Amino acid sequence: MSGPTPQGAGPSPWDAPAGAYYPPSRAGGMRSLRGLATALLVLLCIIAAVDLAGAIAQFYRADLLADAAAGDFATDRAANAADAAVGVTIVSHLLLYVATAVVFIIWQYRHAKNAVNLGRFRGLAPGWAIGGWFVPFANFVLPGVQLFQAGRASDPDLVGAPPDRTGRGPGIVIAWAILFGISLVLQGVENALYPTDERFTTTEDIEAAAASDGVGAVAFLFLIATAVVCIVMVRSMTGRQERAYRAGADLWPGRGQVWGQQPTWNAPAQPWTGVPPSTPEDPTQAAAAEPPAGPPEDVDPWRLPPR
């Protein structure tokens, strides 16, 4: 479909060359992960520092308990200080863990939605980025599997590749999932070892409490390693997905747009007809009036008319 062409003006501006028009990009729903990634990095740094303090506190109390099992009892002041230090670090860890988990799940869900919008996603749907954390026992595996599949779909090398090609999955997700799983198992062992009688009436109770604190301290160390790997993972996967989006925008210029904004390339526009808006009443002015030699400057010659 084309408007009338003024005499001597050449081809109609609507006769776009082949390949100048592109269909809407599925990447139009992409949302930036930068803000969530920054919040995660801050929370992970804080929780790593708290976990380091927790590991030191539990190692210290385990040492006091081991001495007590051997008959060398600490003073009440030292024992109460050790108990307070362990209690404060554990409560602080739990509060920070909940806050970090909420932000991480939101980041993972948005990352999965962006991976779907890139058009190469195969695997667990984005809903599993949330639901996978709440399935008993399977929550050791499902979050890592979903995140790995979303990362594979966000491989920048997939842009312009054949449809049957699969992306390269980020191996750091596997390392993060293994460390996180080990830390959870160690925390379960810690709880199982702790004596049910908090009064520690026997030497076996004191030894069990010392062993529980020792395992808990090691669990804190694994949580620190998990937080460090998670920081690297969040940063790398956020940047990887952004590079994939930008690569698609560079390959198909008609599809590119800023993250989180609506596309403007197919906004409705009225075609230029080449007819003056009104006919002058003065015959001399009418004779002098000439049709414009081309489209007005504000009309995009590559924009298709509305259908």
Beta strands, then each sheet from edge to edge (+ up, - down):
end
